[in-house]
Amino acid sequence: MAAAEREVHIEVRDLTMAFGSNVIQRELSFPVYRGDIFVIMGGSGCGKSTLLKHMLGLLEPAAGEILFSGTSFTHASASARDVMRRSWGITYQSGGLFGAMTLEENVGLPLQLYTDYTATQIKDVVRYKLSLVGLGGFESYYPAEISGGMNKRAALARAIALDPQILFFDEPSAGLDPISSRLLDDLILQLTESIGATVVMVTHELPSIFAIANNSVYLDASTRTMIGYGDPKQLREQSEEAVVRQFLTRSAAAAGEAE
């Protein structure tokens, strides 16, 4: 489907990010289409995580705005923002599970907070979501009792508990070995296809970028603006910016240093 025919799910419009007088990135403008697996890319210190925090409303822009389905999140009231956030699922680099809660309690928390489900209904949904990520039977385990990869999958189960329209990931493969990382990539791809979610993720892992992403933006630290947008595979071959091509063709060793 041509881009002109696709629905814009998220729009970053003339966004400038700054801490006081220190501008991190300026005049960012790009769409994220419904159903995209969209990656925020760039070298160390370019502002990838800062952009993600702006999209989540954790930081406010110096200028510009971010829109979801045509509605400005930046200029929305606190109550309107809360409504928008209920259609999101978020996982953090650490996984973000509560250590004193079982996996069942962790995954069930959003259902307790945002639905009128009974305890039995919540238990049924939690078991289903954990089974989707390959953790059926682990409901009573605590995060400290399972591996790092299993923690990532449990966090993903919690992120999809409310069948979100948008999933945000911050370095989902961080700390995982290559096999676990690829399994997580496959799981993200399967789940997003099954629930029809749009994905926005920060990652420096080239295998993940090329395995699952179909759209991206490249933030440049030196010019402090975006210098690439589109399918990472096409950018790797066709970008007019040498720094973008170099980033996308760097060695595995260099990839580990990109953050």
ABEGO torsion letter per residue (X at the ends): XBAAABBBABBBBGBBBBBEABBABBGBBBBBBBGBBBBBBEBBGAGAAAAAAAAAGABBBABEBBBBGGBBAAABBAAAAAAAAAABBBBBAAGGBBAABBAAAAAAAAAAAABABBAAAAAAAAAAAAAAAGABGAAABBAAABBAAAAAAAAAAAAAAAGBABBBBBGAABGBBAAAAAAAAAAAAAAAAAAGBBBBBBBABAAAAAAABABBBBBBAAAGBBABBEBAAAAAAABABAAAAAAAABBAAAAAAAX
